[in-house]
Amino acid sequence: MESDFSRFSKLKDICEVEISQELCPAEKKREYIRQTGSSTVHKVGNVEVECVYGSMKLEKMLADIICE
């Protein structure tokens, strides 16, 4: 079985993400996705993961990621 991890190589390490505290929560979510390149696939250093949330609303998922 062969996996395709090519989408991970395009990701920005979330440790390099900077989000202004002056933005409203909705703008922070958009900025996080814009900077990282994905709302479900994340890179932290050398670790790359894909988060699967099932039917969870995008707002709840991003609130969990951003620790709102």
PDB file of N, CA, C and O in Angstrom:
ATOM      1  N   MET A   1       0.844  -1.167   0.000  1.00  0.00           N
ATOM      2  CA  MET A   1       0.000   0.000   0.000  1.00  0.00           C
ATOM      3  C   MET A   1       0.896   1.239   0.000  1.00  0.00           C
ATOM      4  O   MET A   1       1.817   1.346   0.810  1.00  0.00           O
ATOM      5  N   GLU A   2       0.624   2.157  -0.899  1.00  0.00           N
ATOM      6  CA  GLU A   2       1.426   3.361  -1.025  1.00  0.00           C
ATOM      7  C   GLU A   2       0.587   4.573  -0.650  1.00  0.00           C
ATOM      8  O   GLU A   2      -0.564   4.690  -1.072  1.00  0.00           O
ATOM      9  N   SER A   3       1.154   5.470   0.136  1.00  0.00           N
ATOM     10  CA  SER A   3       0.448   6.680   0.556  1.00  0.00           C
ATOM     11  C   SER A   3       0.993   7.886  -0.191  1.00  0.00           C
ATOM     12  O   SER A   3       2.155   7.905  -0.597  1.00  0.00           O
ATOM     13  N   ASP A   4       0.150   8.886  -0.367  1.00  0.00           N
ATOM     14  CA  ASP A   4       0.573  10.123  -1.004  1.00  0.00           C
ATOM     15  C   ASP A   4       0.651  11.216   0.055  1.00  0.00           C
ATOM     16  O   ASP A   4      -0.374  11.712   0.522  1.00  0.00           O
ATOM     17  N   PHE A   5       1.865  11.583   0.428  1.00  0.00           N
ATOM     18  CA  PHE A   5       2.066  12.625   1.420  1.00  0.00           C
ATOM     19  C   PHE A   5       2.522  13.932   0.783  1.00  0.00           C
ATOM     20  O   PHE A   5       3.038  14.806   1.479  1.00  0.00           O
ATOM     21  N   SER A   6       2.344  14.079  -0.517  1.00  0.00           N
ATOM     22  CA  SER A   6       2.829  15.273  -1.219  1.00  0.00           C
ATOM     23  C   SER A   6       2.179  16.546  -0.700  1.00  0.00           C
ATOM     24  O   SER A   6       2.794  17.611  -0.741  1.00  0.00           O
ATOM     25  N   ARG A   7       0.949  16.455  -0.215  1.00  0.00           N
ATOM     26  CA  ARG A   7       0.286  17.663   0.278  1.00  0.00           C
ATOM     27  C   ARG A   7       0.978  18.220   1.518  1.00  0.00           C
ATOM     28  O   ARG A   7       0.862  19.413   1.797  1.00  0.00           O
ATOM     29  N   PHE A   8       1.695  17.382   2.269  1.00  0.00           N
ATOM     30  CA  PHE A   8       2.387  17.832   3.463  1.00  0.00           C
ATOM     31  C   PHE A   8       3.562  18.747   3.127  1.00  0.00           C
ATOM     32  O   PHE A   8       3.849  19.675   3.884  1.00  0.00           O
ATOM     33  N   SER A   9       4.237  18.511   2.026  1.00  0.00           N
ATOM     34  CA  SER A   9       5.432  19.291   1.692  1.00  0.00           C
ATOM     35  C   SER A   9       5.120  20.763   1.451  1.00  0.00           C
ATOM     36  O   SER A   9       6.024  21.596   1.503  1.00  0.00           O
ATOM     37  N   LYS A  10       3.869  21.098   1.190  1.00  0.00           N
ATOM     38  CA  LYS A  10       3.476  22.477   0.919  1.00  0.00           C
ATOM     39  C   LYS A  10       3.088  23.229   2.184  1.00  0.00           C
ATOM     40  O   LYS A  10       2.816  24.429   2.132  1.00  0.00           O
ATOM     41  N   LEU A  11       3.060  22.543   3.313  1.00  0.00           N
ATOM     42  CA  LEU A  11       2.593  23.150   4.545  1.00  0.00           C
ATOM     43  C   LEU A  11       3.658  24.002   5.211  1.00  0.00           C
ATOM     44  O   LEU A  11       4.855  23.736   5.096  1.00  0.00           O
ATOM     45  N   LYS A  12       3.199  25.030   5.911  1.00  0.00           N
ATOM     46  CA  LYS A  12       4.085  25.861   6.717  1.00  0.00           C
ATOM     47  C   LYS A  12       4.019  25.340   8.149  1.00  0.00           C
ATOM     48  O   LYS A  12       2.940  25.015   8.647  1.00  0.00           O
ATOM     49  N   ASP A  13       5.153  25.262   8.798  1.00  0.00           N
ATOM     50  CA  ASP A  13       5.229  24.824  10.191  1.00  0.00           C
ATOM     51  C   ASP A  13       4.377  25.765  11.043  1.00  0.00           C
ATOM     52  O   ASP A  13       4.539  26.983  10.962  1.00  0.00           O
ATOM     53  N   ILE A  14       3.475  25.222  11.856  1.00  0.00           N
ATOM     54  CA  ILE A  14       2.597  26.084  12.647  1.00  0.00           C
ATOM     55  C   ILE A  14       3.363  26.877  13.700  1.00  0.00           C
ATOM     56  O   ILE A  14       2.844  27.863  14.224  1.00  0.00           O
ATOM     57  N   CYS A  15       4.583  26.465  14.018  1.00  0.00           N
ATOM     58  CA  CYS A  15       5.413  27.231  14.954  1.00  0.00           C
ATOM     59  C   CYS A  15       5.853  28.566  14.344  1.00  0.00           C
ATOM     60  O   CYS A  15       6.258  29.476  15.068  1.00  0.00           O
ATOM     61  N   GLU A  16       5.776  28.681  13.036  1.00  0.00           N
ATOM     62  CA  GLU A  16       6.166  29.908  12.343  1.00  0.00           C
ATOM     63  C   GLU A  16       4.982  30.839  12.089  1.00  0.00           C
ATOM     64  O   GLU A  16       5.159  31.939  11.565  1.00  0.00           O
ATOM     65  N   VAL A  17       3.790  30.409  12.453  1.00  0.00           N
ATOM     66  CA  VAL A  17       2.587  31.201  12.211  1.00  0.00           C
ATOM     67  C   VAL A  17       2.479  32.305  13.259  1.00  0.00           C
ATOM     68  O   VAL A  17       2.620  32.055  14.456  1.00  0.00           O
ATOM     69  N   GLU A  18       2.232  33.509  12.802  1.00  0.00           N
ATOM     70  CA  GLU A  18       2.015  34.642  13.700  1.00  0.00           C
ATOM     71  C   GLU A  18       0.668  35.258  13.358  1.00  0.00           C
ATOM     72  O   GLU A  18       0.420  35.653  12.219  1.00  0.00           O
ATOM     73  N   ILE A  19      -0.194  35.331  14.358  1.00  0.00           N
ATOM     74  CA  ILE A  19      -1.527  35.888  14.153  1.00  0.00           C
ATOM     75  C   ILE A  19      -1.724  37.043  15.124  1.00  0.00           C
ATOM     76  O   ILE A  19      -1.538  36.892  16.332  1.00  0.00           O
ATOM     77  N   SER A  20      -2.098  38.180  14.592  1.00  0.00           N
ATOM     78  CA  SER A  20      -2.308  39.377  15.406  1.00  0.00           C
ATOM     79  C   SER A  20      -3.443  39.154  16.399  1.00  0.00           C
ATOM     80  O   SER A  20      -4.505  38.645  16.041  1.00  0.00           O
ATOM     81  N   GLN A  21      -3.209  39.537  17.633  1.00  0.00           N
ATOM     82  CA  GLN A  21      -4.242  39.443  18.664  1.00  0.00           C
ATOM     83  C   GLN A  21      -5.322  40.508  18.475  1.00  0.00           C
ATOM     84  O   GLN A  21      -6.363  40.464  19.129  1.00  0.00           O
ATOM     85  N   GLU A  22      -5.073  41.452  17.589  1.00  0.00           N
ATOM     86  CA  GLU A  22      -6.039  42.514  17.324  1.00  0.00           C
ATOM     87  C   GLU A  22      -7.166  42.058  16.401  1.00  0.00           C
ATOM     88  O   GLU A  22      -8.182  42.743  16.284  1.00  0.00           O
ATOM     89  N   LEU A  23      -6.996  40.905  15.741  1.00  0.00           N
ATOM     90  CA  LEU A  23      -8.026  40.395  14.840  1.00  0.00           C
ATOM     91  C   LEU A  23      -9.170  39.784  15.628  1.00  0.00           C
ATOM     92  O   LEU A  23      -8.977  39.291  16.740  1.00  0.00           O
ATOM     93  N   CYS A  24     -10.369  39.819  15.045  1.00  0.00           N
ATOM     94  CA  CYS A  24     -11.510  39.152  15.673  1.00  0.00           C
ATOM     95  C   CYS A  24     -11.346  37.640  15.458  1.00  0.00           C
ATOM     96  O   CYS A  24     -10.564  37.231  14.600  1.00  0.00           O
ATOM     97  N   PRO A  25     -12.067  36.803  16.219  1.00  0.00           N
ATOM     98  CA  PRO A  25     -11.909  35.353  16.088  1.00  0.00           C
ATOM     99  C   PRO A  25     -12.075  34.830  14.657  1.00  0.00           C
ATOM    100  O   PRO A  25     -11.320  33.954  14.236  1.00  0.00           O
ATOM    101  N   ALA A  26     -13.039  35.347  13.912  1.00  0.00           N
ATOM    102  CA  ALA A  26     -13.248  34.882  12.540  1.00  0.00           C
ATOM    103  C   ALA A  26     -12.044  35.222  11.660  1.00  0.00           C
ATOM    104  O   ALA A  26     -11.630  34.411  10.832  1.00  0.00           O
ATOM    105  N   GLU A  27     -11.485  36.415  11.839  1.00  0.00           N
ATOM    106  CA  GLU A  27     -10.307  36.816  11.066  1.00  0.00           C
ATOM    107  C   GLU A  27      -9.087  35.990  11.457  1.00  0.00           C
ATOM    108  O   GLU A  27      -8.256  35.676  10.605  1.00  0.00           O
ATOM    109  N   LYS A  28      -8.970  35.633  12.739  1.00  0.00           N
ATOM    110  CA  LYS A  28      -7.864  34.785  13.200  1.00  0.00           C
ATOM    111  C   LYS A  28      -7.931  33.418  12.522  1.00  0.00           C
ATOM    112  O   LYS A  28      -6.903  32.872  12.120  1.00  0.00           O
ATOM    113  N   LYS A  29      -9.129  32.869  12.394  1.00  0.00           N
ATOM    114  CA  LYS A  29      -9.312  31.564  11.739  1.00  0.00           C
ATOM    115  C   LYS A  29      -8.891  31.639  10.276  1.00  0.00           C
ATOM    116  O   LYS A  29      -8.159  30.777   9.789  1.00  0.00           O
ATOM    117  N   ARG A  30      -9.354  32.668   9.582  1.00  0.00           N
ATOM    118  CA  ARG A  30      -8.993  32.828   8.175  1.00  0.00           C
ATOM    119  C   ARG A  30      -7.488  33.011   8.011  1.00  0.00           C
ATOM    120  O   ARG A  30      -6.886  32.460   7.090  1.00  0.00           O
ATOM    121  N   GLU A  31      -6.891  33.781   8.903  1.00  0.00           N
ATOM    122  CA  GLU A  31      -5.446  34.032   8.830  1.00  0.00           C
ATOM    123  C   GLU A  31      -4.659  32.752   9.104  1.00  0.00           C
ATOM    124  O   GLU A  31      -3.641  32.505   8.458  1.00  0.00           O
ATOM    125  N   TYR A  32      -5.121  31.930  10.059  1.00  0.00           N
ATOM    126  CA  TYR A  32      -4.453  30.654  10.350  1.00  0.00           C
ATOM    127  C   TYR A  32      -4.451  29.755   9.112  1.00  0.00           C
ATOM    128  O   TYR A  32      -3.417  29.199   8.744  1.00  0.00           O
ATOM    129  N   ILE A  33      -5.607  29.617   8.479  1.00  0.00           N
ATOM    130  CA  ILE A  33      -5.714  28.773   7.287  1.00  0.00           C
ATOM    131  C   ILE A  33      -4.874  29.358   6.146  1.00  0.00           C
ATOM    132  O   ILE A  33      -4.209  28.613   5.426  1.00  0.00           O
ATOM    133  N   ARG A  34      -4.901  30.673   5.977  1.00  0.00           N
ATOM    134  CA  ARG A  34      -4.118  31.300   4.918  1.00  0.00           C
ATOM    135  C   ARG A  34      -2.623  31.032   5.115  1.00  0.00           C
ATOM    136  O   ARG A  34      -1.915  30.707   4.162  1.00  0.00           O
ATOM    137  N   GLN A  35      -2.152  31.169   6.349  1.00  0.00           N
ATOM    138  CA  GLN A  35      -0.732  30.995   6.611  1.00  0.00           C
ATOM    139  C   GLN A  35      -0.289  29.531   6.581  1.00  0.00           C
ATOM    140  O   GLN A  35       0.798  29.228   6.088  1.00  0.00           O
ATOM    141  N   THR A  36      -1.109  28.630   7.097  1.00  0.00           N
ATOM    142  CA  THR A  36      -0.697  27.225   7.169  1.00  0.00           C
ATOM    143  C   THR A  36      -0.974  26.467   5.886  1.00  0.00           C
ATOM    144  O   THR A  36      -0.299  25.480   5.591  1.00  0.00           O
ATOM    145  N   GLY A  37      -1.956  26.913   5.121  1.00  0.00           N
ATOM    146  CA  GLY A  37      -2.279  26.244   3.872  1.00  0.00           C
ATOM    147  C   GLY A  37      -3.340  25.170   4.000  1.00  0.00           C
ATOM    148  O   GLY A  37      -3.729  24.569   2.999  1.00  0.00           O
ATOM    149  N   SER A  38      -3.824  24.911   5.231  1.00  0.00           N
ATOM    150  CA  SER A  38      -4.842  23.879   5.417  1.00  0.00           C
ATOM    151  C   SER A  38      -5.504  24.037   6.776  1.00  0.00           C
ATOM    152  O   SER A  38      -4.897  24.541   7.721  1.00  0.00           O
ATOM    153  N   SER A  39      -6.750  23.604   6.864  1.00  0.00           N
ATOM    154  CA  SER A  39      -7.429  23.601   8.161  1.00  0.00           C
ATOM    155  C   SER A  39      -7.405  22.214   8.798  1.00  0.00           C
ATOM    156  O   SER A  39      -7.779  22.067   9.961  1.00  0.00           O
ATOM    157  N   THR A  40      -6.978  21.207   8.065  1.00  0.00           N
ATOM    158  CA  THR A  40      -6.992  19.846   8.604  1.00  0.00           C
ATOM    159  C   THR A  40      -5.635  19.153   8.601  1.00  0.00           C
ATOM    160  O   THR A  40      -5.449  18.173   9.323  1.00  0.00           O
ATOM    161  N   VAL A  41      -4.689  19.634   7.811  1.00  0.00           N
ATOM    162  CA  VAL A  41      -3.369  19.019   7.740  1.00  0.00           C
ATOM    163  C   VAL A  41      -2.376  20.021   8.338  1.00  0.00           C
ATOM    164  O   VAL A  41      -2.336  21.183   7.935  1.00  0.00           O
ATOM    165  N   HIS A  42      -1.569  19.552   9.311  1.00  0.00           N
ATOM    166  CA  HIS A  42      -0.699  20.457  10.040  1.00  0.00           C
ATOM    167  C   HIS A  42       0.724  19.919  10.101  1.00  0.00           C
ATOM    168  O   HIS A  42       0.954  18.710  10.119  1.00  0.00           O
ATOM    169  N   LYS A  43       1.663  20.843  10.133  1.00  0.00           N
ATOM    170  CA  LYS A  43       3.074  20.497  10.258  1.00  0.00           C
ATOM    171  C   LYS A  43       3.620  21.214  11.487  1.00  0.00           C
ATOM    172  O   LYS A  43       3.479  22.429  11.627  1.00  0.00           O
ATOM    173  N   VAL A  44       4.252  20.434  12.385  1.00  0.00           N
ATOM    174  CA  VAL A  44       4.881  20.981  13.577  1.00  0.00           C
ATOM    175  C   VAL A  44       6.289  20.427  13.612  1.00  0.00           C
ATOM    176  O   VAL A  44       6.496  19.269  13.976  1.00  0.00           O
ATOM    177  N   GLY A  45       7.265  21.251  13.233  1.00  0.00           N
ATOM    178  CA  GLY A  45       8.640  20.756  13.135  1.00  0.00           C
ATOM    179  C   GLY A  45       8.717  19.688  12.068  1.00  0.00           C
ATOM    180  O   GLY A  45       8.363  19.933  10.915  1.00  0.00           O
ATOM    181  N   ASN A  46       9.178  18.502  12.441  1.00  0.00           N
ATOM    182  CA  ASN A  46       9.275  17.383  11.500  1.00  0.00           C
ATOM    183  C   ASN A  46       8.039  16.494  11.509  1.00  0.00           C
ATOM    184  O   ASN A  46       7.975  15.514  10.767  1.00  0.00           O
ATOM    185  N   VAL A  47       7.064  16.826  12.336  1.00  0.00           N
ATOM    186  CA  VAL A  47       5.857  16.017  12.459  1.00  0.00           C
ATOM    187  C   VAL A  47       4.763  16.601  11.577  1.00  0.00           C
ATOM    188  O   VAL A  47       4.493  17.801  11.617  1.00  0.00           O
ATOM    189  N   GLU A  48       4.142  15.746  10.786  1.00  0.00           N
ATOM    190  CA  GLU A  48       3.054  16.167   9.904  1.00  0.00           C
ATOM    191  C   GLU A  48       1.853  15.283  10.192  1.00  0.00           C
ATOM    192  O   GLU A  48       1.957  14.057  10.155  1.00  0.00           O
ATOM    193  N   VAL A  49       0.715  15.899  10.478  1.00  0.00           N
ATOM    194  CA  VAL A  49      -0.480  15.142  10.848  1.00  0.00           C
ATOM    195  C   VAL A  49      -1.693  15.650  10.082  1.00  0.00           C
ATOM    196  O   VAL A  49      -1.741  16.795   9.634  1.00  0.00           O
ATOM    197  N   GLU A  50      -2.658  14.774   9.950  1.00  0.00           N
ATOM    198  CA  GLU A  50      -3.941  15.155   9.367  1.00  0.00           C
ATOM    199  C   GLU A  50      -5.012  14.897  10.410  1.00  0.00           C
ATOM    200  O   GLU A  50      -5.133  13.785  10.923  1.00  0.00           O
ATOM    201  N   CYS A  51      -5.786  15.920  10.724  1.00  0.00           N
ATOM    202  CA  CYS A  51      -6.848  15.818  11.720  1.00  0.00           C
ATOM    203  C   CYS A  51      -8.176  15.564  11.018  1.00  0.00           C
ATOM    204  O   CYS A  51      -8.543  16.281  10.086  1.00  0.00           O
ATOM    205  N   VAL A  52      -8.878  14.561  11.462  1.00  0.00           N
ATOM    206  CA  VAL A  52     -10.178  14.228  10.889  1.00  0.00           C
ATOM    207  C   VAL A  52     -11.225  14.479  11.961  1.00  0.00           C
ATOM    208  O   VAL A  52     -11.172  13.898  13.044  1.00  0.00           O
ATOM    209  N   TYR A  53     -12.173  15.348  11.650  1.00  0.00           N
ATOM    210  CA  TYR A  53     -13.167  15.763  12.623  1.00  0.00           C
ATOM    211  C   TYR A  53     -14.561  15.241  12.311  1.00  0.00           C
ATOM    212  O   TYR A  53     -15.508  15.586  13.017  1.00  0.00           O
ATOM    213  N   GLY A  54     -14.714  14.439  11.299  1.00  0.00           N
ATOM    214  CA  GLY A  54     -16.036  13.911  10.970  1.00  0.00           C
ATOM    215  C   GLY A  54     -16.993  15.010  10.594  1.00  0.00           C
ATOM    216  O   GLY A  54     -16.718  15.796   9.688  1.00  0.00           O
ATOM    217  N   SER A  55     -18.116  15.073  11.280  1.00  0.00           N
ATOM    218  CA  SER A  55     -19.143  16.052  10.931  1.00  0.00           C
ATOM    219  C   SER A  55     -19.068  17.309  11.790  1.00  0.00           C
ATOM    220  O   SER A  55     -20.020  18.089  11.819  1.00  0.00           O
ATOM    221  N   MET A  56     -17.962  17.518  12.486  1.00  0.00           N
ATOM    222  CA  MET A  56     -17.829  18.701  13.329  1.00  0.00           C
ATOM    223  C   MET A  56     -17.827  19.962  12.460  1.00  0.00           C
ATOM    224  O   MET A  56     -17.228  19.982  11.385  1.00  0.00           O
ATOM    225  N   LYS A  57     -18.498  21.006  12.932  1.00  0.00           N
ATOM    226  CA  LYS A  57     -18.533  22.267  12.207  1.00  0.00           C
ATOM    227  C   LYS A  57     -17.132  22.866  12.145  1.00  0.00           C
ATOM    228  O   LYS A  57     -16.355  22.745  13.092  1.00  0.00           O
ATOM    229  N   LEU A  58     -16.816  23.508  11.029  1.00  0.00           N
ATOM    230  CA  LEU A  58     -15.513  24.124  10.819  1.00  0.00           C
ATOM    231  C   LEU A  58     -15.180  25.111  11.945  1.00  0.00           C
ATOM    232  O   LEU A  58     -14.035  25.173  12.396  1.00  0.00           O
ATOM    233  N   GLU A  59     -16.164  25.872  12.395  1.00  0.00           N
ATOM    234  CA  GLU A  59     -15.924  26.861  13.457  1.00  0.00           C
ATOM    235  C   GLU A  59     -15.445  26.182  14.733  1.00  0.00           C
ATOM    236  O   GLU A  59     -14.526  26.679  15.384  1.00  0.00           O
ATOM    237  N   LYS A  60     -16.049  25.060  15.101  1.00  0.00           N
ATOM    238  CA  LYS A  60     -15.660  24.326  16.308  1.00  0.00           C
ATOM    239  C   LYS A  60     -14.274  23.731  16.138  1.00  0.00           C
ATOM    240  O   LYS A  60     -13.460  23.782  17.061  1.00  0.00           O
ATOM    241  N   MET A  61     -13.994  23.165  14.966  1.00  0.00           N
ATOM    242  CA  MET A  61     -12.697  22.566  14.703  1.00  0.00           C
ATOM    243  C   MET A  61     -11.593  23.609  14.824  1.00  0.00           C
ATOM    244  O   MET A  61     -10.581  23.364  15.480  1.00  0.00           O
ATOM    245  N   LEU A  62     -11.777  24.773  14.197  1.00  0.00           N
ATOM    246  CA  LEU A  62     -10.764  25.810  14.256  1.00  0.00           C
ATOM    247  C   LEU A  62     -10.631  26.394  15.648  1.00  0.00           C
ATOM    248  O   LEU A  62      -9.530  26.761  16.058  1.00  0.00           O
ATOM    249  N   ALA A  63     -11.730  26.488  16.386  1.00  0.00           N
ATOM    250  CA  ALA A  63     -11.654  26.968  17.772  1.00  0.00           C
ATOM    251  C   ALA A  63     -10.790  26.030  18.595  1.00  0.00           C
ATOM    252  O   ALA A  63     -10.020  26.483  19.441  1.00  0.00           O
ATOM    253  N   ASP A  64     -10.906  24.721  18.357  1.00  0.00           N
ATOM    254  CA  ASP A  64     -10.074  23.736  19.064  1.00  0.00           C
ATOM    255  C   ASP A  64      -8.603  23.912  18.694  1.00  0.00           C
ATOM    256  O   ASP A  64      -7.738  23.828  19.566  1.00  0.00           O
ATOM    257  N   ILE A  65      -8.309  24.150  17.435  1.00  0.00           N
ATOM    258  CA  ILE A  65      -6.932  24.304  16.980  1.00  0.00           C
ATOM    259  C   ILE A  65      -6.317  25.573  17.542  1.00  0.00           C
ATOM    260  O   ILE A  65      -5.172  25.562  17.991  1.00  0.00           O
ATOM    261  N   ILE A  66      -7.067  26.666  17.521  1.00  0.00           N
ATOM    262  CA  ILE A  66      -6.549  27.974  17.929  1.00  0.00           C
ATOM    263  C   ILE A  66      -6.692  28.163  19.442  1.00  0.00           C
ATOM    264  O   ILE A  66      -6.187  29.143  19.991  1.00  0.00           O
ATOM    265  N   CYS A  67      -7.371  27.240  20.115  1.00  0.00           N
ATOM    266  CA  CYS A  67      -7.589  27.307  21.570  1.00  0.00           C
ATOM    267  C   CYS A  67      -8.372  28.541  21.958  1.00  0.00           C
ATOM    268  O   CYS A  67      -7.960  29.298  22.838  1.00  0.00           O
ATOM    269  N   GLU A  68      -9.495  28.742  21.303  1.00  0.00           N
ATOM    270  CA  GLU A  68     -10.367  29.872  21.618  1.00  0.00           C
ATOM    271  C   GLU A  68     -11.092  29.627  22.901  1.00  0.00           C
ATOM    272  O   GLU A  68     -11.878  30.469  23.336  1.00  0.00           O
TER     273      GLU A  68
END
